[in-house]
């Protein structure tokens, strides 16, 4: 049996912006790896950084724009709530289309309703309400608590 070989992280890849200049200081992006995959996330992170965007490797309170790809709204919002971070009023939770358009424009494009990942029938009031998940008979039931 062969011993396991660990990949070494590349310099500048694991932490921070590396040698890229941040041009858009009011935008801090976090790319959700779920369903996107690690390698695609790394490629998109490097692309954004090369265009002057600040991309956070870890979800934190400094993030202003969360970008996800292929995540159902309910699943994504449950995951965000499970992270235990307060969701600030200025936080935007966006589909990859906002990111793609911003990369094409070379600057952050204005956020439109079509970019937002929203729960059906809700105007994302998760920031003000407490969300509970109940597991009954192997099914997840989602309820809102005021």
Chimera marker file (.cmm) of the C-alpha trace (Angstrom):
<marker_set name="trace">
<marker id="1" x="0.000" y="0.000" z="0.000" r="1" g="1" b="0" radius="0.5"/>
<marker id="2" x="1.358" y="3.404" z="-0.983" r="1" g="1" b="0" radius="0.5"/>
<marker id="3" x="1.573" y="6.204" z="1.573" r="1" g="1" b="0" radius="0.5"/>
<marker id="4" x="-0.858" y="9.083" z="1.153" r="1" g="1" b="0" radius="0.5"/>
<marker id="5" x="0.660" y="12.161" z="-0.408" r="1" g="1" b="0" radius="0.5"/>
<marker id="6" x="-0.719" y="15.542" z="0.573" r="1" g="1" b="0" radius="0.5"/>
<marker id="7" x="-0.961" y="18.302" z="-1.964" r="1" g="1" b="0" radius="0.5"/>
<marker id="8" x="0.903" y="21.415" z="-0.997" r="1" g="1" b="0" radius="0.5"/>
<marker id="9" x="-1.037" y="24.632" z="-1.174" r="1" g="1" b="0" radius="0.5"/>
<marker id="10" x="0.260" y="27.105" z="-3.692" r="1" g="1" b="0" radius="0.5"/>
<marker id="11" x="1.652" y="30.373" z="-2.353" r="1" g="1" b="0" radius="0.5"/>
<marker id="12" x="-0.888" y="33.195" z="-2.459" r="1" g="1" b="0" radius="0.5"/>
<marker id="13" x="-3.728" y="30.765" z="-3.113" r="1" g="1" b="0" radius="0.5"/>
<marker id="14" x="-4.620" y="29.706" z="0.382" r="1" g="1" b="0" radius="0.5"/>
<marker id="15" x="-4.902" y="33.061" z="2.104" r="1" g="1" b="0" radius="0.5"/>
<marker id="16" x="-5.776" y="36.613" z="1.221" r="1" g="1" b="0" radius="0.5"/>
<marker id="17" x="-5.597" y="38.482" z="-2.030" r="1" g="1" b="0" radius="0.5"/>
<marker id="18" x="-2.034" y="37.588" z="-2.938" r="1" g="1" b="0" radius="0.5"/>
<marker id="19" x="-0.504" y="40.242" z="-5.189" r="1" g="1" b="0" radius="0.5"/>
<marker id="20" x="-3.800" y="41.545" z="-6.612" r="1" g="1" b="0" radius="0.5"/>
<marker id="21" x="-4.821" y="45.148" z="-6.044" r="1" g="1" b="0" radius="0.5"/>
<marker id="22" x="-8.310" y="45.649" z="-4.601" r="1" g="1" b="0" radius="0.5"/>
<marker id="23" x="-10.190" y="48.213" z="-6.711" r="1" g="1" b="0" radius="0.5"/>
<marker id="24" x="-13.693" y="47.762" z="-5.269" r="1" g="1" b="0" radius="0.5"/>
<marker id="25" x="-13.398" y="48.256" z="-1.524" r="1" g="1" b="0" radius="0.5"/>
<marker id="26" x="-17.150" y="48.354" z="-0.842" r="1" g="1" b="0" radius="0.5"/>
<marker id="27" x="-17.688" y="44.836" z="-2.217" r="1" g="1" b="0" radius="0.5"/>
<marker id="28" x="-16.469" y="41.719" z="-0.408" r="1" g="1" b="0" radius="0.5"/>
<marker id="29" x="-17.457" y="38.493" z="-2.140" r="1" g="1" b="0" radius="0.5"/>
<marker id="30" x="-17.781" y="35.009" z="-0.702" r="1" g="1" b="0" radius="0.5"/>
<marker id="31" x="-18.243" y="32.178" z="-3.227" r="1" g="1" b="0" radius="0.5"/>
<marker id="32" x="-20.248" y="29.263" z="-1.822" r="1" g="1" b="0" radius="0.5"/>
<marker id="33" x="-18.385" y="26.051" z="-2.620" r="1" g="1" b="0" radius="0.5"/>
<marker id="34" x="-21.457" y="23.813" z="-2.183" r="1" g="1" b="0" radius="0.5"/>
<marker id="35" x="-22.462" y="22.489" z="-5.621" r="1" g="1" b="0" radius="0.5"/>
<marker id="36" x="-19.811" y="24.690" z="-7.259" r="1" g="1" b="0" radius="0.5"/>
<marker id="37" x="-16.835" y="22.530" z="-6.384" r="1" g="1" b="0" radius="0.5"/>
<marker id="38" x="-13.427" y="23.426" z="-5.016" r="1" g="1" b="0" radius="0.5"/>
<marker id="39" x="-11.570" y="23.784" z="-8.313" r="1" g="1" b="0" radius="0.5"/>
<marker id="40" x="-14.268" y="25.948" z="-9.944" r="1" g="1" b="0" radius="0.5"/>
<marker id="41" x="-14.391" y="28.105" z="-6.810" r="1" g="1" b="0" radius="0.5"/>
<marker id="42" x="-10.612" y="28.547" z="-6.936" r="1" g="1" b="0" radius="0.5"/>
<marker id="43" x="-10.727" y="29.517" z="-10.633" r="1" g="1" b="0" radius="0.5"/>
<marker id="44" x="-13.540" y="32.033" z="-10.073" r="1" g="1" b="0" radius="0.5"/>
<marker id="45" x="-11.798" y="33.441" z="-6.992" r="1" g="1" b="0" radius="0.5"/>
<marker id="46" x="-8.600" y="34.025" z="-8.961" r="1" g="1" b="0" radius="0.5"/>
<marker id="47" x="-10.558" y="35.622" z="-11.810" r="1" g="1" b="0" radius="0.5"/>
<marker id="48" x="-12.358" y="38.016" z="-9.463" r="1" g="1" b="0" radius="0.5"/>
<marker id="49" x="-9.147" y="38.942" z="-7.659" r="1" g="1" b="0" radius="0.5"/>
<marker id="50" x="-7.390" y="39.614" z="-10.960" r="1" g="1" b="0" radius="0.5"/>
<marker id="51" x="-10.155" y="42.098" z="-11.812" r="1" g="1" b="0" radius="0.5"/>
<marker id="52" x="-9.796" y="43.965" z="-8.512" r="1" g="1" b="0" radius="0.5"/>
<marker id="53" x="-12.522" y="42.344" z="-6.409" r="1" g="1" b="0" radius="0.5"/>
<marker id="54" x="-11.905" y="41.337" z="-2.810" r="1" g="1" b="0" radius="0.5"/>
<marker id="55" x="-12.858" y="37.680" z="-2.317" r="1" g="1" b="0" radius="0.5"/>
<marker id="56" x="-13.024" y="36.285" z="1.203" r="1" g="1" b="0" radius="0.5"/>
<marker id="57" x="-11.970" y="32.641" z="1.618" r="1" g="1" b="0" radius="0.5"/>
<marker id="58" x="-14.004" y="32.250" z="4.803" r="1" g="1" b="0" radius="0.5"/>
<marker id="59" x="-17.588" y="33.346" z="5.358" r="1" g="1" b="0" radius="0.5"/>
<marker id="60" x="-17.454" y="36.187" z="7.866" r="1" g="1" b="0" radius="0.5"/>
<marker id="61" x="-19.252" y="39.342" z="8.919" r="1" g="1" b="0" radius="0.5"/>
<marker id="62" x="-17.203" y="41.419" z="6.469" r="1" g="1" b="0" radius="0.5"/>
<marker id="63" x="-18.796" y="39.737" z="3.433" r="1" g="1" b="0" radius="0.5"/>
<marker id="64" x="-21.232" y="41.946" z="1.497" r="1" g="1" b="0" radius="0.5"/>
<marker id="65" x="-22.026" y="39.637" z="-1.453" r="1" g="1" b="0" radius="0.5"/>
<marker id="66" x="-22.541" y="35.872" z="-1.176" r="1" g="1" b="0" radius="0.5"/>
<marker id="67" x="-22.534" y="34.184" z="-4.586" r="1" g="1" b="0" radius="0.5"/>
<marker id="68" x="-23.876" y="30.667" z="-5.132" r="1" g="1" b="0" radius="0.5"/>
<marker id="69" x="-24.322" y="28.411" z="-8.136" r="1" g="1" b="0" radius="0.5"/>
<marker id="70" x="-26.932" y="25.690" z="-8.485" r="1" g="1" b="0" radius="0.5"/>
<marker id="71" x="-28.164" y="25.843" z="-4.892" r="1" g="1" b="0" radius="0.5"/>
<marker id="72" x="-31.917" y="25.741" z="-4.258" r="1" g="1" b="0" radius="0.5"/>
<marker id="73" x="-32.907" y="28.828" z="-2.258" r="1" g="1" b="0" radius="0.5"/>
<marker id="74" x="-34.189" y="26.907" z="0.778" r="1" g="1" b="0" radius="0.5"/>
<marker id="75" x="-31.054" y="24.744" z="0.951" r="1" g="1" b="0" radius="0.5"/>
<marker id="76" x="-28.765" y="27.755" z="0.650" r="1" g="1" b="0" radius="0.5"/>
<marker id="77" x="-30.574" y="29.815" z="3.290" r="1" g="1" b="0" radius="0.5"/>
<marker id="78" x="-30.632" y="26.862" z="5.702" r="1" g="1" b="0" radius="0.5"/>
<marker id="79" x="-26.889" y="26.461" z="5.202" r="1" g="1" b="0" radius="0.5"/>
<marker id="80" x="-26.282" y="30.193" z="5.772" r="1" g="1" b="0" radius="0.5"/>
<marker id="81" x="-28.318" y="30.154" z="8.991" r="1" g="1" b="0" radius="0.5"/>
<marker id="82" x="-26.431" y="27.060" z="10.160" r="1" g="1" b="0" radius="0.5"/>
<marker id="83" x="-23.142" y="28.980" z="9.871" r="1" g="1" b="0" radius="0.5"/>
<marker id="84" x="-24.202" y="30.955" z="12.947" r="1" g="1" b="0" radius="0.5"/>
<marker id="85" x="-23.257" y="34.344" z="11.550" r="1" g="1" b="0" radius="0.5"/>
<marker id="86" x="-25.508" y="37.352" z="11.901" r="1" g="1" b="0" radius="0.5"/>
<marker id="87" x="-26.922" y="38.313" z="8.520" r="1" g="1" b="0" radius="0.5"/>
<marker id="88" x="-26.299" y="42.048" z="8.182" r="1" g="1" b="0" radius="0.5"/>
<marker id="89" x="-28.853" y="44.236" z="6.408" r="1" g="1" b="0" radius="0.5"/>
<marker id="90" x="-26.357" y="45.066" z="3.655" r="1" g="1" b="0" radius="0.5"/>
<marker id="91" x="-25.742" y="41.413" z="2.757" r="1" g="1" b="0" radius="0.5"/>
<marker id="92" x="-26.682" y="40.352" z="-0.782" r="1" g="1" b="0" radius="0.5"/>
<marker id="93" x="-27.218" y="36.645" z="-1.528" r="1" g="1" b="0" radius="0.5"/>
<marker id="94" x="-26.824" y="36.289" z="-5.262" r="1" g="1" b="0" radius="0.5"/>
<marker id="95" x="-26.909" y="33.842" z="-8.126" r="1" g="1" b="0" radius="0.5"/>
<marker id="96" x="-23.768" y="33.269" z="-10.184" r="1" g="1" b="0" radius="0.5"/>
<marker id="97" x="-25.302" y="35.459" z="-12.937" r="1" g="1" b="0" radius="0.5"/>
<marker id="98" x="-24.428" y="38.606" z="-10.930" r="1" g="1" b="0" radius="0.5"/>
<marker id="99" x="-20.833" y="37.407" z="-10.627" r="1" g="1" b="0" radius="0.5"/>
<marker id="100" x="-20.600" y="36.564" z="-14.350" r="1" g="1" b="0" radius="0.5"/>
<marker id="101" x="-21.996" y="39.947" z="-15.388" r="1" g="1" b="0" radius="0.5"/>
<marker id="102" x="-19.643" y="41.725" z="-12.990" r="1" g="1" b="0" radius="0.5"/>
<marker id="103" x="-16.642" y="39.861" z="-14.389" r="1" g="1" b="0" radius="0.5"/>
<marker id="104" x="-17.685" y="40.771" z="-17.951" r="1" g="1" b="0" radius="0.5"/>
<marker id="105" x="-18.156" y="44.427" z="-16.992" r="1" g="1" b="0" radius="0.5"/>
<marker id="106" x="-14.907" y="44.511" z="-15.017" r="1" g="1" b="0" radius="0.5"/>
<marker id="107" x="-16.731" y="46.098" z="-12.069" r="1" g="1" b="0" radius="0.5"/>
<marker id="108" x="-19.621" y="45.250" z="-9.743" r="1" g="1" b="0" radius="0.5"/>
<marker id="109" x="-22.899" y="45.561" z="-11.651" r="1" g="1" b="0" radius="0.5"/>
<marker id="110" x="-25.963" y="46.890" z="-9.808" r="1" g="1" b="0" radius="0.5"/>
<marker id="111" x="-27.861" y="44.108" z="-8.032" r="1" g="1" b="0" radius="0.5"/>
<marker id="112" x="-31.243" y="43.445" z="-9.609" r="1" g="1" b="0" radius="0.5"/>
<marker id="113" x="-34.114" y="41.273" z="-8.383" r="1" g="1" b="0" radius="0.5"/>
<marker id="114" x="-33.209" y="38.578" z="-10.924" r="1" g="1" b="0" radius="0.5"/>
<marker id="115" x="-29.761" y="38.233" z="-9.318" r="1" g="1" b="0" radius="0.5"/>
<marker id="116" x="-31.080" y="37.645" z="-5.789" r="1" g="1" b="0" radius="0.5"/>
<marker id="117" x="-31.594" y="34.148" z="-4.449" r="1" g="1" b="0" radius="0.5"/>
<marker id="118" x="-34.966" y="34.436" z="-2.751" r="1" g="1" b="0" radius="0.5"/>
<marker id="119" x="-37.344" y="32.040" z="-1.130" r="1" g="1" b="0" radius="0.5"/>
<marker id="120" x="-40.559" y="31.677" z="-3.120" r="1" g="1" b="0" radius="0.5"/>
<marker id="121" x="-43.296" y="33.909" z="-1.791" r="1" g="1" b="0" radius="0.5"/>
<marker id="122" x="-40.922" y="35.729" z="0.557" r="1" g="1" b="0" radius="0.5"/>
<marker id="123" x="-39.060" y="39.020" z="0.301" r="1" g="1" b="0" radius="0.5"/>
<marker id="124" x="-36.235" y="37.494" z="2.305" r="1" g="1" b="0" radius="0.5"/>
<marker id="125" x="-37.216" y="38.400" z="5.780" r="1" g="1" b="0" radius="0.5"/>
<marker id="126" x="-34.745" y="35.891" z="7.198" r="1" g="1" b="0" radius="0.5"/>
<marker id="127" x="-32.619" y="38.743" z="8.454" r="1" g="1" b="0" radius="0.5"/>
<marker id="128" x="-35.340" y="39.786" z="10.898" r="1" g="1" b="0" radius="0.5"/>
<marker id="129" x="-36.947" y="36.443" z="11.670" r="1" g="1" b="0" radius="0.5"/>
<marker id="130" x="-35.777" y="33.271" z="13.324" r="1" g="1" b="0" radius="0.5"/>
<marker id="131" x="-35.859" y="30.225" z="11.072" r="1" g="1" b="0" radius="0.5"/>
<marker id="132" x="-36.570" y="26.795" z="12.520" r="1" g="1" b="0" radius="0.5"/>
<marker id="133" x="-36.189" y="23.395" z="10.946" r="1" g="1" b="0" radius="0.5"/>
<marker id="134" x="-38.193" y="20.496" z="12.261" r="1" g="1" b="0" radius="0.5"/>
<marker id="135" x="-37.471" y="16.905" z="11.312" r="1" g="1" b="0" radius="0.5"/>
<marker id="136" x="-40.531" y="14.688" z="11.407" r="1" g="1" b="0" radius="0.5"/>
<marker id="137" x="-40.851" y="11.191" z="9.957" r="1" g="1" b="0" radius="0.5"/>
<marker id="138" x="-37.730" y="11.620" z="7.844" r="1" g="1" b="0" radius="0.5"/>
<marker id="139" x="-39.018" y="14.792" z="6.175" r="1" g="1" b="0" radius="0.5"/>
<marker id="140" x="-37.877" y="18.332" z="6.768" r="1" g="1" b="0" radius="0.5"/>
<marker id="141" x="-40.619" y="20.773" z="7.616" r="1" g="1" b="0" radius="0.5"/>
<marker id="142" x="-39.735" y="24.439" z="7.510" r="1" g="1" b="0" radius="0.5"/>
<marker id="143" x="-41.534" y="26.904" z="9.735" r="1" g="1" b="0" radius="0.5"/>
<marker id="144" x="-41.226" y="30.602" z="10.358" r="1" g="1" b="0" radius="0.5"/>
<marker id="145" x="-41.126" y="31.914" z="13.913" r="1" g="1" b="0" radius="0.5"/>
<marker id="146" x="-41.852" y="35.568" z="14.601" r="1" g="1" b="0" radius="0.5"/>
<link id1="1" id2="2" r="1" g="1" b="0" radius="0.2"/>
<link id1="2" id2="3" r="1" g="1" b="0" radius="0.2"/>
<link id1="3" id2="4" r="1" g="1" b="0" radius="0.2"/>
<link id1="4" id2="5" r="1" g="1" b="0" radius="0.2"/>
<link id1="5" id2="6" r="1" g="1" b="0" radius="0.2"/>
<link id1="6" id2="7" r="1" g="1" b="0" radius="0.2"/>
<link id1="7" id2="8" r="1" g="1" b="0" radius="0.2"/>
<link id1="8" id2="9" r="1" g="1" b="0" radius="0.2"/>
<link id1="9" id2="10" r="1" g="1" b="0" radius="0.2"/>
<link id1="10" id2="11" r="1" g="1" b="0" radius="0.2"/>
<link id1="11" id2="12" r="1" g="1" b="0" radius="0.2"/>
<link id1="12" id2="13" r="1" g="1" b="0" radius="0.2"/>
<link id1="13" id2="14" r="1" g="1" b="0" radius="0.2"/>
<link id1="14" id2="15" r="1" g="1" b="0" radius="0.2"/>
<link id1="15" id2="16" r="1" g="1" b="0" radius="0.2"/>
<link id1="16" id2="17" r="1" g="1" b="0" radius="0.2"/>
<link id1="17" id2="18" r="1" g="1" b="0" radius="0.2"/>
<link id1="18" id2="19" r="1" g="1" b="0" radius="0.2"/>
<link id1="19" id2="20" r="1" g="1" b="0" radius="0.2"/>
<link id1="20" id2="21" r="1" g="1" b="0" radius="0.2"/>
<link id1="21" id2="22" r="1" g="1" b="0" radius="0.2"/>
<link id1="22" id2="23" r="1" g="1" b="0" radius="0.2"/>
<link id1="23" id2="24" r="1" g="1" b="0" radius="0.2"/>
<link id1="24" id2="25" r="1" g="1" b="0" radius="0.2"/>
<link id1="25" id2="26" r="1" g="1" b="0" radius="0.2"/>
<link id1="26" id2="27" r="1" g="1" b="0" radius="0.2"/>
<link id1="27" id2="28" r="1" g="1" b="0" radius="0.2"/>
<link id1="28" id2="29" r="1" g="1" b="0" radius="0.2"/>
<link id1="29" id2="30" r="1" g="1" b="0" radius="0.2"/>
<link id1="30" id2="31" r="1" g="1" b="0" radius="0.2"/>
<link id1="31" id2="32" r="1" g="1" b="0" radius="0.2"/>
<link id1="32" id2="33" r="1" g="1" b="0" radius="0.2"/>
<link id1="33" id2="34" r="1" g="1" b="0" radius="0.2"/>
<link id1="34" id2="35" r="1" g="1" b="0" radius="0.2"/>
<link id1="35" id2="36" r="1" g="1" b="0" radius="0.2"/>
<link id1="36" id2="37" r="1" g="1" b="0" radius="0.2"/>
<link id1="37" id2="38" r="1" g="1" b="0" radius="0.2"/>
<link id1="38" id2="39" r="1" g="1" b="0" radius="0.2"/>
<link id1="39" id2="40" r="1" g="1" b="0" radius="0.2"/>
<link id1="40" id2="41" r="1" g="1" b="0" radius="0.2"/>
<link id1="41" id2="42" r="1" g="1" b="0" radius="0.2"/>
<link id1="42" id2="43" r="1" g="1" b="0" radius="0.2"/>
<link id1="43" id2="44" r="1" g="1" b="0" radius="0.2"/>
<link id1="44" id2="45" r="1" g="1" b="0" radius="0.2"/>
<link id1="45" id2="46" r="1" g="1" b="0" radius="0.2"/>
<link id1="46" id2="47" r="1" g="1" b="0" radius="0.2"/>
<link id1="47" id2="48" r="1" g="1" b="0" radius="0.2"/>
<link id1="48" id2="49" r="1" g="1" b="0" radius="0.2"/>
<link id1="49" id2="50" r="1" g="1" b="0" radius="0.2"/>
<link id1="50" id2="51" r="1" g="1" b="0" radius="0.2"/>
<link id1="51" id2="52" r="1" g="1" b="0" radius="0.2"/>
<link id1="52" id2="53" r="1" g="1" b="0" radius="0.2"/>
<link id1="53" id2="54" r="1" g="1" b="0" radius="0.2"/>
<link id1="54" id2="55" r="1" g="1" b="0" radius="0.2"/>
<link id1="55" id2="56" r="1" g="1" b="0" radius="0.2"/>
<link id1="56" id2="57" r="1" g="1" b="0" radius="0.2"/>
<link id1="57" id2="58" r="1" g="1" b="0" radius="0.2"/>
<link id1="58" id2="59" r="1" g="1" b="0" radius="0.2"/>
<link id1="59" id2="60" r="1" g="1" b="0" radius="0.2"/>
<link id1="60" id2="61" r="1" g="1" b="0" radius="0.2"/>
<link id1="61" id2="62" r="1" g="1" b="0" radius="0.2"/>
<link id1="62" id2="63" r="1" g="1" b="0" radius="0.2"/>
<link id1="63" id2="64" r="1" g="1" b="0" radius="0.2"/>
<link id1="64" id2="65" r="1" g="1" b="0" radius="0.2"/>
<link id1="65" id2="66" r="1" g="1" b="0" radius="0.2"/>
<link id1="66" id2="67" r="1" g="1" b="0" radius="0.2"/>
<link id1="67" id2="68" r="1" g="1" b="0" radius="0.2"/>
<link id1="68" id2="69" r="1" g="1" b="0" radius="0.2"/>
<link id1="69" id2="70" r="1" g="1" b="0" radius="0.2"/>
<link id1="70" id2="71" r="1" g="1" b="0" radius="0.2"/>
<link id1="71" id2="72" r="1" g="1" b="0" radius="0.2"/>
<link id1="72" id2="73" r="1" g="1" b="0" radius="0.2"/>
<link id1="73" id2="74" r="1" g="1" b="0" radius="0.2"/>
<link id1="74" id2="75" r="1" g="1" b="0" radius="0.2"/>
<link id1="75" id2="76" r="1" g="1" b="0" radius="0.2"/>
<link id1="76" id2="77" r="1" g="1" b="0" radius="0.2"/>
<link id1="77" id2="78" r="1" g="1" b="0" radius="0.2"/>
<link id1="78" id2="79" r="1" g="1" b="0" radius="0.2"/>
<link id1="79" id2="80" r="1" g="1" b="0" radius="0.2"/>
<link id1="80" id2="81" r="1" g="1" b="0" radius="0.2"/>
<link id1="81" id2="82" r="1" g="1" b="0" radius="0.2"/>
<link id1="82" id2="83" r="1" g="1" b="0" radius="0.2"/>
<link id1="83" id2="84" r="1" g="1" b="0" radius="0.2"/>
<link id1="84" id2="85" r="1" g="1" b="0" radius="0.2"/>
<link id1="85" id2="86" r="1" g="1" b="0" radius="0.2"/>
<link id1="86" id2="87" r="1" g="1" b="0" radius="0.2"/>
<link id1="87" id2="88" r="1" g="1" b="0" radius="0.2"/>
<link id1="88" id2="89" r="1" g="1" b="0" radius="0.2"/>
<link id1="89" id2="90" r="1" g="1" b="0" radius="0.2"/>
<link id1="90" id2="91" r="1" g="1" b="0" radius="0.2"/>
<link id1="91" id2="92" r="1" g="1" b="0" radius="0.2"/>
<link id1="92" id2="93" r="1" g="1" b="0" radius="0.2"/>
<link id1="93" id2="94" r="1" g="1" b="0" radius="0.2"/>
<link id1="94" id2="95" r="1" g="1" b="0" radius="0.2"/>
<link id1="95" id2="96" r="1" g="1" b="0" radius="0.2"/>
<link id1="96" id2="97" r="1" g="1" b="0" radius="0.2"/>
<link id1="97" id2="98" r="1" g="1" b="0" radius="0.2"/>
<link id1="98" id2="99" r="1" g="1" b="0" radius="0.2"/>
<link id1="99" id2="100" r="1" g="1" b="0" radius="0.2"/>
<link id1="100" id2="101" r="1" g="1" b="0" radius="0.2"/>
<link id1="101" id2="102" r="1" g="1" b="0" radius="0.2"/>
<link id1="102" id2="103" r="1" g="1" b="0" radius="0.2"/>
<link id1="103" id2="104" r="1" g="1" b="0" radius="0.2"/>
<link id1="104" id2="105" r="1" g="1" b="0" radius="0.2"/>
<link id1="105" id2="106" r="1" g="1" b="0" radius="0.2"/>
<link id1="106" id2="107" r="1" g="1" b="0" radius="0.2"/>
<link id1="107" id2="108" r="1" g="1" b="0" radius="0.2"/>
<link id1="108" id2="109" r="1" g="1" b="0" radius="0.2"/>
<link id1="109" id2="110" r="1" g="1" b="0" radius="0.2"/>
<link id1="110" id2="111" r="1" g="1" b="0" radius="0.2"/>
<link id1="111" id2="112" r="1" g="1" b="0" radius="0.2"/>
<link id1="112" id2="113" r="1" g="1" b="0" radius="0.2"/>
<link id1="113" id2="114" r="1" g="1" b="0" radius="0.2"/>
<link id1="114" id2="115" r="1" g="1" b="0" radius="0.2"/>
<link id1="115" id2="116" r="1" g="1" b="0" radius="0.2"/>
<link id1="116" id2="117" r="1" g="1" b="0" radius="0.2"/>
<link id1="117" id2="118" r="1" g="1" b="0" radius="0.2"/>
<link id1="118" id2="119" r="1" g="1" b="0" radius="0.2"/>
<link id1="119" id2="120" r="1" g="1" b="0" radius="0.2"/>
<link id1="120" id2="121" r="1" g="1" b="0" radius="0.2"/>
<link id1="121" id2="122" r="1" g="1" b="0" radius="0.2"/>
<link id1="122" id2="123" r="1" g="1" b="0" radius="0.2"/>
<link id1="123" id2="124" r="1" g="1" b="0" radius="0.2"/>
<link id1="124" id2="125" r="1" g="1" b="0" radius="0.2"/>
<link id1="125" id2="126" r="1" g="1" b="0" radius="0.2"/>
<link id1="126" id2="127" r="1" g="1" b="0" radius="0.2"/>
<link id1="127" id2="128" r="1" g="1" b="0" radius="0.2"/>
<link id1="128" id2="129" r="1" g="1" b="0" radius="0.2"/>
<link id1="129" id2="130" r="1" g="1" b="0" radius="0.2"/>
<link id1="130" id2="131" r="1" g="1" b="0" radius="0.2"/>
<link id1="131" id2="132" r="1" g="1" b="0" radius="0.2"/>
<link id1="132" id2="133" r="1" g="1" b="0" radius="0.2"/>
<link id1="133" id2="134" r="1" g="1" b="0" radius="0.2"/>
<link id1="134" id2="135" r="1" g="1" b="0" radius="0.2"/>
<link id1="135" id2="136" r="1" g="1" b="0" radius="0.2"/>
<link id1="136" id2="137" r="1" g="1" b="0" radius="0.2"/>
<link id1="137" id2="138" r="1" g="1" b="0" radius="0.2"/>
<link id1="138" id2="139" r="1" g="1" b="0" radius="0.2"/>
<link id1="139" id2="140" r="1" g="1" b="0" radius="0.2"/>
<link id1="140" id2="141" r="1" g="1" b="0" radius="0.2"/>
<link id1="141" id2="142" r="1" g="1" b="0" radius="0.2"/>
<link id1="142" id2="143" r="1" g="1" b="0" radius="0.2"/>
<link id1="143" id2="144" r="1" g="1" b="0" radius="0.2"/>
<link id1="144" id2="145" r="1" g="1" b="0" radius="0.2"/>
<link id1="145" id2="146" r="1" g="1" b="0" radius="0.2"/>
</marker_set>
